[in-house]
Amino acid sequence: MRALADDVRFCSFPEDGALVALEKNLSYGADSLGGLLTAGIPSGDGAGPGSGVLPDRLFELARAGDTAELLAHLDAGAPVNLSDDRGDTLLMLAASHGHPETVRALAVRGADPERANDRGERPLAGAVSKKKADVVRALLDAGADPRAGSPSAADTARLAGDAEFLAWFDGAAPPHP
């Protein structure tokens, strides 16, 4: 461990075991993912990856449905299941802002349609509550389970009296334009 880390700390807790902390100081090339994630962050301010310019930009792209630019960042190595400080993933943001083409593109690249945010909300239930049929279709095509979560997408549709979504969830194929 000491050969790989810059700092190694051990702390023993007689009743609970041991805590091992490894710290590695990294430096990134300007064109690497780490360099992009930390771009624009002054050194020594305590900020690190995940708080830089690029993650915020990725969330903006997902909200705006800018599929092409978002995919360019993902293809360059940004994580497809990146989430913000509330646990909203890129897919959740694209879905909640009504961008089915972005939802499909993220799903093709491996975004998890079942990943709940920190409030336990799932993309499909949110799309149902907002009556975004194209997004619901895209999430179902991506494998989202209408019965997963609490409340589930099916529960949400039932509460709203949305017979069309309930029919989709019961196996009837959603109409494609």
C-alpha positions as a printed NumPy array, in Angstrom:
array([[  0.   ,   0.   ,   0.   ],
       [  2.804,   2.391,   0.824],
       [  4.339,   1.752,  -2.599],
       [  1.143,   2.91 ,  -4.344],
       [ -0.039,   5.697,  -2.052],
       [  1.49 ,   9.006,  -0.985],
       [  0.101,   8.705,   2.525],
       [ -1.117,   5.645,   4.415],
       [ -2.779,   5.869,   7.822],
       [ -3.925,   3.056,  10.073],
       [ -6.222,   3.321,  13.043],
       [ -7.247,   0.374,  15.175],
       [-10.629,   0.106,  16.873],
       [-10.654,  -2.852,  19.292],
       [-14.391,  -3.473,  19.036],
       [-14.882,  -2.655,  15.333],
       [-11.676,  -3.544,  13.483],
       [ -9.28 ,  -1.254,  11.679],
       [ -9.488,   1.756,   9.431],
       [ -6.961,   2.107,   6.622],
       [ -6.818,   5.412,   4.751],
       [ -4.854,   5.69 ,   1.508],
       [ -4.18 ,   9.018,  -0.143],
       [ -2.75 ,   9.472,  -3.638],
       [ -1.903,  12.875,  -5.077],
       [ -2.679,  12.896,  -8.777],
       [ -1.602,  15.208, -11.522],
       [ -3.435,  15.182, -14.819],
       [ -2.581,  16.041, -18.38 ],
       [ -4.652,  18.897, -19.787],
       [ -6.482,  16.601, -22.237],
       [ -7.149,  13.747, -19.79 ],
       [-10.515,  13.209, -18.122],
       [ -9.014,  14.216, -14.776],
       [ -7.628,  17.374, -16.349],
       [-11.014,  18.235, -17.828],
       [-12.813,  17.528, -14.541],
       [-10.516,  19.865, -12.642],
       [-10.171,  22.556, -15.324],
       [-10.783,  26.027, -14.011],
       [-10.317,  25.056, -10.38 ],
       [ -7.577,  27.1  ,  -8.712],
       [ -5.039,  24.876,  -6.982],
       [ -5.247,  24.644,  -3.243],
       [ -8.924,  25.599,  -2.917],
       [ -9.958,  22.168,  -1.679],
       [-12.129,  21.458,  -4.697],
       [-11.577,  18.252,  -6.558],
       [-13.019,  16.094,  -9.293],
       [-16.772,  16.296,  -9.374],
       [-16.822,  19.951,  -8.421],
       [-15.129,  21.299, -11.529],
       [-16.398,  22.944, -14.637],
       [-17.025,  19.839, -16.697],
       [-19.522,  18.002, -14.419],
       [-21.704,  21.101, -14.167],
       [-21.538,  21.444, -17.945],
       [-22.58 ,  17.804, -18.387],
       [-25.629,  18.326, -16.174],
       [-26.547,  21.437, -18.189],
       [-26.234,  19.467, -21.445],
       [-28.502,  16.705, -20.108],
       [-31.118,  19.236, -18.959],
       [-30.986,  21.004, -22.339],
       [-31.098,  17.784, -24.353],
       [-27.841,  18.627, -26.166],
       [-27.242,  15.009, -27.087],
       [-24.326,  15.522, -29.48 ],
       [-22.134,  17.512, -27.089],
       [-23.045,  15.311, -24.12 ],
       [-22.102,  12.167, -26.048],
       [-18.81 ,  13.721, -27.125],
       [-17.884,  14.091, -23.438],
       [-19.034,  10.566, -22.639],
       [-17.049,   9.183, -25.557],
       [-14.008,  11.042, -24.189],
       [-14.383,   9.188, -20.878],
       [-16.892,  11.014, -18.707],
       [-18.945,   8.514, -16.646],
       [-22.386,   7.796, -18.094],
       [-23.957,   7.397, -14.629],
       [-22.492,  10.645, -13.267],
       [-24.816,  12.159, -10.668],
       [-25.136,  15.602,  -9.13 ],
       [-25.246,  16.528,  -5.444],
       [-28.88 ,  15.323,  -5.219],
       [-28.194,  11.994,  -6.891],
       [-29.826,  12.976, -10.187],
       [-28.014,  11.198, -13.006],
       [-27.586,  12.536, -16.516],
       [-30.394,  10.182, -17.58 ],
       [-32.682,  11.432, -14.8  ],
       [-32.061,  15.053, -15.821],
       [-32.631,  14.355, -19.523],
       [-35.826,  12.446, -18.707],
       [-37.232,  15.035, -16.317],
       [-36.641,  17.804, -18.862],
       [-38.384,  15.897, -21.651],
       [-35.542,  14.798, -23.954],
       [-36.29 ,  11.262, -25.206],
       [-33.472,  11.282, -27.793],
       [-30.933,  12.066, -25.057],
       [-32.455,   9.38 , -22.814],
       [-32.079,   6.815, -25.631],
       [-28.482,   7.826, -26.357],
       [-27.534,   7.616, -22.677],
       [-29.215,   4.21 , -22.347],
       [-27.296,   2.877, -25.362],
       [-24.08 ,   3.921, -23.616],
       [-25.057,   2.063, -20.444],
       [-26.904,   4.608, -18.303],
       [-28.931,   2.828, -15.63 ],
       [-32.674,   3.535, -16.115],
       [-33.389,   2.116, -12.635],
       [-31.024,   4.328, -10.662],
       [-32.941,   6.343,  -8.096],
       [-31.817,   9.754,  -6.882],
       [-31.225,  10.608,  -3.208],
       [-34.992,  11.108,  -2.701],
       [-35.738,   7.627,  -4.06 ],
       [-37.232,   8.983,  -7.299],
       [-36.717,   7.01 , -10.489],
       [-36.673,   8.428, -14.016],
       [-39.724,   6.47 , -15.208],
       [-41.996,   7.537, -12.351],
       [-40.956,  11.148, -12.908],
       [-41.692,  10.95 , -16.644],
       [-45.122,   9.456, -15.896],
       [-45.961,  12.195, -13.386],
       [-45.019,  14.831, -15.982],
       [-46.964,  12.964, -18.704],
       [-43.95 ,  12.849, -21.029],
       [-45.037,   9.97 , -23.243],
       [-41.966,  10.007, -25.522],
       [-39.672,   9.854, -22.496],
       [-41.755,   7.074, -20.924],
       [-41.44 ,   5.116, -24.178],
       [-37.653,   5.697, -24.297],
       [-37.239,   4.549, -20.69 ],
       [-39.369,   1.45 , -21.242],
       [-37.305,   0.654, -24.355],
       [-34.187,   1.028, -22.167],
       [-35.525,  -1.585, -19.749],
       [-36.98 ,   0.563, -16.97 ],
       [-39.291,  -1.452, -14.719],
       [-42.663,   0.291, -14.241],
       [-43.202,  -1.549, -10.955],
       [-39.842,  -0.675,  -9.348],
       [-39.529,   1.947,  -6.634],
       [-41.956,   3.565,  -4.284],
       [-43.97 ,   5.08 ,  -5.666],
       [-43.423,   3.144,  -8.851],
       [-44.284,   4.443, -12.301],
       [-47.327,   2.141, -12.25 ],
       [-48.425,   3.572,  -8.875],
       [-47.966,   7.088, -10.242],
       [-50.028,   6.301, -13.344],
       [-52.736,   4.669, -11.23 ],
       [-52.938,   7.702,  -8.909],
       [-53.199,  10.016, -11.926],
       [-55.814,   7.773, -13.576],
       [-53.612,   7.431, -16.666],
       [-55.065,   4.373, -18.382],
       [-52.763,   4.714, -21.407],
       [-49.563,   4.386, -19.358],
       [-51.095,   1.573, -17.308],
       [-51.873,  -0.286, -20.55 ],
       [-48.247,   0.173, -21.638],
       [-47.058,  -1.218, -18.314],
       [-49.384,  -4.222, -18.592],
       [-47.678,  -5.317, -21.792],
       [-49.508,  -3.433, -24.493],
       [-46.892,  -2.014, -26.833],
       [-46.649,   1.763, -26.656],
       [-47.461,   3.375, -29.975],
       [-44.437,   4.525, -31.945],
       [-44.749,   7.629, -34.104]])
